[in-house]
Amino acid sequence: ANVDVTVPGLTTDHCVLVMCQSDLEHGLIPIAAYVPAANTLRVRITNFTSAAIDGAARKWFYIAWIP
């Protein structure tokens, strides 16, 4: 699943690093974070189990930079 968040000031030139501030449910793994369009941070999360997982809302933080 892709989760998009509006972050004013981000551009497609930014590289991003994201981290969850608490444990995710077993099987959920963030596999990518990037800026697909201006002002949009996208985090791709995958479920490597065969079970349905309803993840709880959590706080995340990010670092963005232009290389």
GUDO-777073 format. One record per atom (N, C-alpha, C): residue number from 1; residue in three letters; chain; atom name; x, y, z. Coordinates in nm, 3 decimals, always signed. Example, Ala and Ser with C-alpha at 12.3 -4.5 7.8 and 13.67 -1.06 7.14 Angstrom:
% residues 2
  resi  resn  chain  name       px       py       pz
     1   Ala      A     N   +1.319   -0.569   +0.780
     1   Ala      A    CA   +1.230   -0.450   +0.780
     1   Ala      A     C   +1.320   -0.330   +0.780
     2   Ser      A     N   +1.285   -0.225   +0.708
     2   Ser      A    CA   +1.367   -0.106   +0.714
     2   Ser      A     C   +1.290   +0.003   +0.787
% end
This chain:
% residues 67
  resi  resn  chain  name       px       py       pz
     1   Ala      A     N   +0.084   -0.118   +0.000
     1   Ala      A    CA   +0.000   +0.000   +0.000
     1   Ala      A     C   +0.089   +0.124   +0.000
     2   Asn      A     N   +0.045   +0.225   -0.072
     2   Asn      A    CA   +0.112   +0.354   -0.068
     2   Asn      A     C   +0.035   +0.446   +0.024
     3   Val      A     N   +0.109   +0.517   +0.109
     3   Val      A    CA   +0.048   +0.616   +0.199
     3   Val      A     C   +0.109   +0.750   +0.161
     4   Asp      A     N   +0.024   +0.842   +0.115
     4   Asp      A    CA   +0.069   +0.975   +0.075
     4   Asp      A     C   +0.036   +1.077   +0.183
     5   Val      A     N   +0.133   +1.165   +0.210
     5   Val      A    CA   +0.117   +1.270   +0.310
     5   Val      A     C   +0.161   +1.400   +0.246
     6   Thr      A     N   +0.084   +1.507   +0.269
     6   Thr      A    CA   +0.122   +1.638   +0.219
     6   Thr      A     C   +0.229   +1.699   +0.308
     7   Val      A     N   +0.341   +1.737   +0.246
     7   Val      A    CA   +0.452   +1.801   +0.317
     7   Val      A     C   +0.491   +1.924   +0.236
     8   Pro      A     N   +0.443   +2.042   +0.275
     8   Pro      A    CA   +0.474   +2.162   +0.199
     8   Pro      A     C   +0.625   +2.183   +0.185
     9   Gly      A     N   +0.668   +2.216   +0.065
     9   Gly      A    CA   +0.808   +2.245   +0.041
     9   Gly      A     C   +0.887   +2.131   -0.020
    10   Leu      A     N   +0.837   +2.008   -0.011
    10   Leu      A    CA   +0.909   +1.896   -0.074
    10   Leu      A     C   +0.902   +1.909   -0.225
    11   Thr      A     N   +1.013   +1.874   -0.290
    11   Thr      A    CA   +1.015   +1.870   -0.436
    11   Thr      A     C   +1.064   +1.732   -0.478
    12   Thr      A     N   +1.049   +1.703   -0.605
    12   Thr      A    CA   +1.095   +1.573   -0.655
    12   Thr      A     C   +1.247   +1.561   -0.654
    13   Asp      A     N   +1.317   +1.670   -0.626
    13   Asp      A    CA   +1.463   +1.665   -0.612
    13   Asp      A     C   +1.506   +1.612   -0.475
    14   His      A     N   +1.415   +1.609   -0.378
    14   His      A    CA   +1.449   +1.564   -0.242
    14   His      A     C   +1.464   +1.412   -0.235
    15   Cys      A     N   +1.560   +1.368   -0.156
    15   Cys      A    CA   +1.568   +1.229   -0.110
    15   Cys      A     C   +1.509   +1.229   +0.030
    16   Val      A     N   +1.444   +1.121   +0.069
    16   Val      A    CA   +1.383   +1.116   +0.201
    16   Val      A     C   +1.416   +0.987   +0.273
    17   Leu      A     N   +1.418   +0.996   +0.403
    17   Leu      A    CA   +1.436   +0.882   +0.491
    17   Leu      A     C   +1.323   +0.890   +0.592
    18   Val      A     N   +1.251   +0.780   +0.614
    18   Val      A    CA   +1.140   +0.780   +0.710
    18   Val      A     C   +1.161   +0.670   +0.813
    19   Met      A     N   +1.105   +0.692   +0.931
    19   Met      A    CA   +1.112   +0.592   +1.036
    19   Met      A     C   +0.987   +0.604   +1.124
    20   Cys      A     N   +0.932   +0.490   +1.160
    20   Cys      A    CA   +0.819   +0.485   +1.251
    20   Cys      A     C   +0.870   +0.496   +1.393
    21   Gln      A     N   +0.798   +0.571   +1.478
    21   Gln      A    CA   +0.843   +0.591   +1.615
    21   Gln      A     C   +0.795   +0.484   +1.712
    22   Ser      A     N   +0.732   +0.380   +1.661
    22   Ser      A    CA   +0.694   +0.266   +1.745
    22   Ser      A     C   +0.691   +0.141   +1.657
    23   Asp      A     N   +0.680   +0.025   +1.719
    23   Asp      A    CA   +0.679   -0.100   +1.644
    23   Asp      A     C   +0.558   -0.110   +1.552
    24   Leu      A     N   +0.582   -0.161   +1.431
    24   Leu      A    CA   +0.471   -0.191   +1.340
    24   Leu      A     C   +0.419   -0.330   +1.371
    25   Glu      A     N   +0.299   -0.359   +1.326
    25   Glu      A    CA   +0.245   -0.494   +1.343
    25   Glu      A     C   +0.335   -0.593   +1.270
    26   His      A     N   +0.342   -0.716   +1.324
    26   His      A    CA   +0.423   -0.821   +1.264
    26   His      A     C   +0.383   -0.838   +1.117
    27   Gly      A     N   +0.480   -0.833   +1.028
    27   Gly      A    CA   +0.455   -0.853   +0.886
    27   Gly      A     C   +0.453   -0.724   +0.805
    28   Leu      A     N   +0.431   -0.610   +0.869
    28   Leu      A    CA   +0.432   -0.483   +0.796
    28   Leu      A     C   +0.574   -0.428   +0.790
    29   Ile      A     N   +0.616   -0.393   +0.670
    29   Ile      A    CA   +0.751   -0.342   +0.651
    29   Ile      A     C   +0.747   -0.224   +0.553
    30   Pro      A     N   +0.804   -0.110   +0.593
    30   Pro      A    CA   +0.816   +0.000   +0.496
    30   Pro      A     C   +0.928   -0.033   +0.398
    31   Ile      A     N   +0.899   -0.029   +0.269
    31   Ile      A    CA   +1.000   -0.070   +0.171
    31   Ile      A     C   +1.049   +0.046   +0.084
    32   Ala      A     N   +0.981   +0.160   +0.087
    32   Ala      A    CA   +1.026   +0.273   +0.007
    32   Ala      A     C   +0.967   +0.401   +0.063
    33   Ala      A     N   +1.041   +0.510   +0.042
    33   Ala      A    CA   +0.992   +0.644   +0.074
    33   Ala      A     C   +1.049   +0.736   -0.032
    34   Tyr      A     N   +0.961   +0.816   -0.092
    34   Tyr      A    CA   +1.007   +0.905   -0.198
    34   Tyr      A     C   +0.907   +1.017   -0.218
    35   Val      A     N   +0.942   +1.111   -0.305
    35   Val      A    CA   +0.857   +1.226   -0.334
    35   Val      A     C   +0.811   +1.213   -0.480
    36   Pro      A     N   +0.688   +1.163   -0.502
    36   Pro      A    CA   +0.641   +1.142   -0.639
    36   Pro      A     C   +0.596   +1.270   -0.709
    37   Ala      A     N   +0.563   +1.372   -0.629
    37   Ala      A    CA   +0.518   +1.501   -0.683
    37   Ala      A     C   +0.546   +1.608   -0.577
    38   Ala      A     N   +0.551   +1.731   -0.619
    38   Ala      A    CA   +0.577   +1.840   -0.526
    38   Ala      A     C   +0.481   +1.835   -0.408
    39   Asn      A     N   +0.534   +1.854   -0.288
    39   Asn      A    CA   +0.456   +1.860   -0.163
    39   Asn      A     C   +0.396   +1.726   -0.121
    40   Thr      A     N   +0.441   +1.616   -0.177
    40   Thr      A    CA   +0.386   +1.484   -0.144
    40   Thr      A     C   +0.497   +1.389   -0.103
    41   Leu      A     N   +0.485   +1.336   +0.017
    41   Leu      A    CA   +0.575   +1.231   +0.065
    41   Leu      A     C   +0.498   +1.100   +0.056
    42   Arg      A     N   +0.557   +1.002   -0.010
    42   Arg      A    CA   +0.493   +0.871   -0.024
    42   Arg      A     C   +0.576   +0.766   +0.048
    43   Val      A     N   +0.508   +0.687   +0.132
    43   Val      A    CA   +0.570   +0.574   +0.199
    43   Val      A     C   +0.499   +0.448   +0.150
    44   Arg      A     N   +0.577   +0.354   +0.099
    44   Arg      A    CA   +0.520   +0.227   +0.053
    44   Arg      A     C   +0.544   +0.124   +0.162
    45   Ile      A     N   +0.434   +0.062   +0.205
    45   Ile      A    CA   +0.439   -0.039   +0.312
    45   Ile      A     C   +0.386   -0.170   +0.255
    46   Thr      A     N   +0.454   -0.279   +0.287
    46   Thr      A    CA   +0.410   -0.408   +0.237
    46   Thr      A     C   +0.381   -0.503   +0.354
    47   Asn      A     N   +0.298   -0.601   +0.325
    47   Asn      A    CA   +0.260   -0.704   +0.422
    47   Asn      A     C   +0.314   -0.837   +0.368
    48   Phe      A     N   +0.417   -0.890   +0.434
    48   Phe      A    CA   +0.478   -1.014   +0.388
    48   Phe      A     C   +0.410   -1.140   +0.444
    49   Thr      A     N   +0.300   -1.123   +0.516
    49   Thr      A    CA   +0.226   -1.239   +0.564
    49   Thr      A     C   +0.108   -1.264   +0.471
    50   Ser      A     N   +0.043   -1.375   +0.487
    50   Ser      A    CA   -0.077   -1.402   +0.407
    50   Ser      A     C   -0.203   -1.356   +0.481
    51   Ala      A     N   -0.186   -1.300   +0.600
    51   Ala      A    CA   -0.301   -1.257   +0.680
    51   Ala      A     C   -0.331   -1.109   +0.657
    52   Ala      A     N   -0.456   -1.073   +0.677
    52   Ala      A    CA   -0.495   -0.932   +0.671
    52   Ala      A     C   -0.442   -0.862   +0.797
    53   Ile      A     N   -0.387   -0.743   +0.779
    53   Ile      A    CA   -0.336   -0.665   +0.892
    53   Ile      A     C   -0.399   -0.528   +0.886
    54   Asp      A     N   -0.462   -0.488   +0.995
    54   Asp      A    CA   -0.520   -0.355   +1.006
    54   Asp      A     C   -0.426   -0.274   +1.096
    55   Gly      A     N   -0.333   -0.203   +1.035
    55   Gly      A    CA   -0.232   -0.130   +1.111
    55   Gly      A     C   -0.290   -0.011   +1.185
    56   Ala      A     N   -0.238   +0.015   +1.303
    56   Ala      A    CA   -0.281   +0.129   +1.384
    56   Ala      A     C   -0.211   +0.256   +1.334
    57   Ala      A     N   -0.273   +0.370   +1.360
    57   Ala      A    CA   -0.210   +0.498   +1.327
    57   Ala      A     C   -0.089   +0.518   +1.418
    58   Arg      A     N   +0.018   +0.568   +1.360
    58   Arg      A    CA   +0.142   +0.588   +1.435
    58   Arg      A     C   +0.207   +0.718   +1.392
    59   Lys      A     N   +0.295   +0.769   +1.479
    59   Lys      A    CA   +0.375   +0.885   +1.442
    59   Lys      A     C   +0.498   +0.839   +1.367
    60   Trp      A     N   +0.532   +0.909   +1.261
    60   Trp      A    CA   +0.651   +0.884   +1.182
    60   Trp      A     C   +0.732   +1.013   +1.178
    61   Phe      A     N   +0.860   +1.001   +1.152
    61   Phe      A    CA   +0.937   +1.121   +1.125
    61   Phe      A     C   +1.012   +1.102   +0.993
    62   Tyr      A     N   +1.052   +1.213   +0.935
    62   Tyr      A    CA   +1.124   +1.204   +0.809
    62   Tyr      A     C   +1.238   +1.304   +0.808
    63   Ile      A     N   +1.335   +1.275   +0.726
    63   Ile      A    CA   +1.445   +1.365   +0.696
    63   Ile      A     C   +1.446   +1.378   +0.544
    64   Ala      A     N   +1.450   +1.500   +0.495
    64   Ala      A    CA   +1.454   +1.523   +0.351
    64   Ala      A     C   +1.575   +1.610   +0.317
    65   Trp      A     N   +1.643   +1.576   +0.208
    65   Trp      A    CA   +1.757   +1.654   +0.165
    65   Trp      A     C   +1.768   +1.649   +0.012
    66   Ile      A     N   +1.838   +1.745   -0.041
    66   Ile      A    CA   +1.866   +1.747   -0.184
    66   Ile      A     C   +2.014   +1.716   -0.200
    67   Pro      A     N   +2.044   +1.604   -0.268
    67   Pro      A    CA   +2.185   +1.564   -0.282
    67   Pro      A     C   +2.261   +1.657   -0.377
% end
